[in-house]
Amino acid sequence: MKAYYANNEIAWELIDHSVVGESTGELGVLEFGKELDFDIKRVFYLRGIEKGAVRGEHSHLDLKQVVVCLNGEFTMRLDNGQTSWSHTMKPNGEALFLDGKVWRVMDDFKENTVLMVLCDREYKYDQVVRDRSEFLKNLIGVNSVL
């Protein structure tokens, strides 16, 4: 699944990555120039997520991310101002590229879910948008219909 803004920039895209089965477990691989087209400046993970928790509920002014479910599963709900989409993320060799301007909500976390996020900017330079009206204002340059 791939979604675009009105200006044809990618809002989000499901990408496959290699998962190599070994006798001692699995090795998942994401590489620059293959699955990733940006330099990684920050990696963070979520774990120990309580039942019924809702995460996200924000967008960013400018950020590129790839989200990978390492264990368990959860639902990712996305909105780019034109299209809404939800997808169950599982540890199945699938990752999700997200442009920062996309509004994201994560919920329906199963027990022991662990997810990892790769970002193109350091935390101190990230500008999070938590207000829906600000989110929509930030889309004016990419969605000519707004």
C-alpha positions as CSV (number, residue, x, y, z in Angstrom):
1,M,0.0,0.0,0.0
2,K,1.3,3.4,-1.0
3,A,-0.4,6.8,-0.4
4,Y,0.5,10.2,-1.9
5,Y,-0.2,13.8,-1.2
6,A,-1.8,15.9,-3.9
7,N,1.7,17.0,-5.0
8,N,2.7,13.4,-5.6
9,E,5.1,13.1,-2.6
10,I,4.8,9.8,-0.8
11,A,2.8,10.1,2.5
12,W,3.3,6.4,3.5
13,E,4.4,3.1,2.0
14,L,4.5,-0.5,3.1
15,I,8.0,-1.9,2.4
16,D,9.3,-5.4,2.6
17,H,12.6,-6.1,4.3
18,S,14.7,-9.2,4.6
19,V,14.1,-11.6,7.5
20,V,16.6,-14.4,7.5
21,G,15.7,-17.5,9.4
22,E,18.6,-19.1,11.3
23,S,18.8,-22.1,13.6
24,T,19.1,-19.7,16.5
25,G,16.3,-17.3,15.5
26,E,15.6,-14.6,12.9
27,L,17.7,-11.7,11.6
28,G,15.8,-8.8,10.2
29,V,17.6,-6.4,7.9
30,L,16.9,-2.9,6.7
31,E,19.6,-1.2,4.6
32,F,20.3,2.3,3.4
33,G,19.8,2.4,-0.4
34,K,17.4,-0.5,-0.3
35,E,14.6,-0.2,2.1
36,L,15.8,3.1,3.6
37,D,16.4,6.3,1.5
38,F,17.5,8.5,4.4
39,D,20.3,8.7,6.9
40,I,19.2,7.4,10.3
41,K,19.8,10.0,13.1
42,R,17.6,8.4,15.8
43,V,16.3,5.0,16.7
44,F,13.7,4.5,19.4
45,Y,11.4,1.6,20.5
46,L,8.2,1.1,22.4
47,R,7.6,-1.8,24.7
48,G,5.6,-2.6,27.8
49,I,2.6,-0.9,26.3
50,E,-0.5,-1.2,28.5
51,K,-3.7,-2.8,27.3
52,G,-6.0,-0.2,25.9
53,A,-3.2,2.4,25.3
54,V,-3.3,4.7,22.4
55,R,0.0,6.1,21.1
56,G,0.9,8.7,18.6
57,E,-2.1,11.1,17.9
58,H,0.3,13.5,16.3
59,S,2.2,14.4,13.1
60,H,5.5,16.2,12.6
61,L,6.5,19.3,10.7
62,D,9.3,17.5,8.8
63,L,10.5,14.0,9.5
64,K,11.0,10.7,7.8
65,Q,10.4,7.5,9.7
66,V,10.3,3.7,9.2
67,V,8.2,1.7,11.7
68,V,8.9,-2.0,12.3
69,C,6.9,-4.3,14.5
70,L,9.4,-6.6,16.2
71,N,7.0,-8.6,18.4
72,G,3.2,-8.8,18.9
73,E,1.0,-6.6,16.8
74,F,-0.8,-3.3,16.7
75,T,-3.0,-1.2,14.5
76,M,-1.5,1.9,12.7
77,R,-4.1,4.5,11.6
78,L,-2.9,7.1,9.1
79,D,-4.3,10.3,7.6
80,N,-2.6,12.5,5.1
81,G,-5.5,15.0,4.8
82,Q,-6.9,13.3,1.7
83,T,-6.7,9.6,2.5
84,S,-7.2,7.6,5.7
85,W,-5.9,4.1,6.1
86,S,-5.4,1.5,8.9
87,H,-3.1,-1.5,8.9
88,T,-2.2,-4.2,11.4
89,M,1.5,-4.2,11.9
90,K,3.1,-7.6,12.6
91,P,6.6,-9.0,12.8
92,N,6.3,-10.4,9.2
93,G,9.1,-8.7,7.2
94,E,7.0,-5.6,6.5
95,A,8.0,-2.1,7.6
96,L,6.1,1.2,7.1
97,F,7.7,4.4,5.8
98,L,5.9,7.5,7.1
99,D,6.4,11.1,6.0
100,G,6.3,13.3,9.1
101,K,3.3,15.3,8.0
102,V,1.1,12.2,8.2
103,W,-1.2,12.1,11.3
104,R,-0.7,8.8,13.0
105,V,-2.5,6.9,15.8
106,M,-1.4,3.5,17.1
107,D,-3.7,1.3,19.1
108,D,-5.0,-2.3,19.6
109,F,-1.6,-3.3,21.0
110,K,-1.4,-7.1,21.7
111,E,0.5,-8.3,24.7
112,N,4.3,-8.0,24.5
113,T,4.3,-5.8,21.4
114,V,7.6,-4.2,20.6
115,L,8.1,-1.7,17.8
116,M,11.1,0.1,16.6
117,V,11.2,3.4,14.7
118,L,14.1,4.7,12.6
119,C,14.1,8.5,12.0
120,D,16.0,11.0,9.9
121,R,16.5,13.6,12.6
122,E,17.6,13.8,16.2
123,Y,15.0,14.1,18.9
124,K,16.0,17.7,19.8
125,Y,15.3,18.8,16.2
126,D,11.9,17.1,15.8
127,Q,8.8,19.3,15.8
128,V,5.8,17.3,16.9
129,V,2.3,18.6,15.9
130,R,-0.4,17.5,18.4
131,D,-3.2,19.8,17.3
132,R,-5.4,18.5,14.3
133,S,-6.0,22.0,13.0
134,E,-2.2,22.7,12.9
135,F,-1.7,19.3,11.2
136,L,-4.2,20.4,8.4
137,K,-2.5,23.8,8.0
138,N,0.9,22.0,7.5
139,L,-0.6,20.1,4.6
140,I,-1.5,23.2,2.5
141,G,1.8,23.0,0.6
142,V,1.5,19.3,-0.3
143,N,-2.3,19.0,-0.7
144,S,-3.5,21.6,-3.2
145,V,-7.1,20.7,-2.4
146,L,-6.9,22.1,1.1
